[in-house]
Amino acid sequence: MGFLGLATADELAATYAPGEQTLTLYARGQAPNFTYGFHFKRLTWLGGLKFELLAWSGPLASGSRRYDHSQKFDIANLKVVDPDGSVDIVTSNHPYGQSIPVRWLGVEPNNAILDPFVGSFSKPSKKAGADSPQIFDADIVTMNVLFGQRFTIKESTPSSATGFVQEQHSPFALTMENAGIEFDNLVWTFNSLETGQTQVVINITSDFGGIIIRKVYNINVFVLENSLIAGDALSGTARGPLRAILDFAGRVNIALGIVRRTAPGAQLLSAQATLPHGVPYPVKDPLRLSQLECIFSTDTGMAKIRSTGWGEFEPSVFLPDKVVGLSVIKLEDIMVDVVAAVDAIRSAGIESAFWHVTLDHPLVAPGKSSNDDDGEPHFIFHMVDGSHIFVGAKGGAVVVNRTGERLPS
């Protein structure tokens, strides 16, 4: 699960496009493995433009990887908002901030520079004195919650008319189900997507950004030991926290069981795991793909079902249409789990991230002719570069769609 904190950056840069009226910030560096969700957060204050570079991290692991991140902000008139032509960026290796000069682009929207880091330089911030926002860390609050059970966090509304409240959480670990006001309190309702530890961070800003109170809630999501063996995935029942230990095939089993309650002859045709709603970046860990959609054939047409959480599903949707171009997938044929499929991709020398993965049984297997009878379902990964990588669900062979060439394992 995830913990939010300042990220390290080796290089920082900033550009402004007056035609689009957008300020773009860039960061590049090395980050520990399992660091994700890099984003710049603007600090509201009267001293100019100041940002933090934040990221979610976890679980702890050895090694590191290279990252590049860019993010746009709508700034109508940069010279009015930031007359000195630079922005301050706070990182973990520069906690007092670095002053980054803003490079102006041409008026035309497509007039951009090829590498914003070329020619860019930084220097210690001159704005880190009395004009900087004062950040006070409140006492950390620890909450223990059951997996799959809703919980709420409450904060008082700002006392100042110029104040506001910002909430941050990892979309991989938690989903926000509701947010509102109750008796002059701001109330957020969350549910968990996985077990482990994560955080919810509340920033309370007042007096035109002069004071920021940062409250951190450490959320421990756990399951009861005597419930780990409860339930029967094949029958479509998952009592209590069994969902926390389900793999890809286990979640598909639950979906199949739910559909077969209404359509006993239902057969699996496709299962796609995607990112949670609102996550704009690809991942390298298939367990981050928490949303599942399955398609089944039935005696009268087809059925669809979508997940609302890890092992929880919306009501099934039945349609009279027949699905063409997909073969039936027998779950007993799935000998390679999705995690092992990613391991096979990495063993083939492919380190790219992916957007989603689909379990399909193509009528013609990749790398084969129509005369071959492969008879094997495949995990199909939609990679960040637009390519698709097929991994056999029986033998784990890796095929890249661009050439249909089987890669050495």
Secondary structure as UniProt FT lines:
FT   STRAND          3..6
FT   STRAND          11..17
FT   TURN            18..21
FT   STRAND          22..32
FT   TURN            33..34
FT   STRAND          35..43
FT   STRAND          50..57
FT   STRAND          64..74
FT   HELIX           78..81
FT   TURN            83..84
FT   STRAND          86..91
FT   TURN            92..93
FT   STRAND          94..104
FT   TURN            109..110
FT   TURN            116..119
FT   STRAND          123..124
FT   TURN            130..131
FT   STRAND          134..137
FT   STRAND          141..146
FT   TURN            147..148
FT   STRAND          151..156
FT   TURN            161..162
FT   STRAND          164..169
FT   TURN            171..173
FT   STRAND          174..182
FT   TURN            183..184
FT   STRAND          185..192
FT   STRAND          196..206
FT   TURN            207..210
FT   STRAND          211..222
FT   HELIX           225..227
FT   TURN            228..229
FT   HELIX           233..235
FT   HELIX           240..245
FT   HELIX           248..262
FT   TURN            264..265
FT   STRAND          267..274
FT   TURN            277..278
FT   HELIX           286..288
FT   STRAND          291..298
FT   TURN            299..300
FT   STRAND          301..307
FT   STRAND          317..319
FT   HELIX           331..333
FT   HELIX           338..347
FT   TURN            348..349
FT   STRAND          354..360
FT   TURN            366..367
FT   TURN            370..371
FT   STRAND          378..383
FT   TURN            384..385
FT   STRAND          388..392
FT   TURN            393..395
FT   STRAND          398..400
FT   TURN            401..403
//
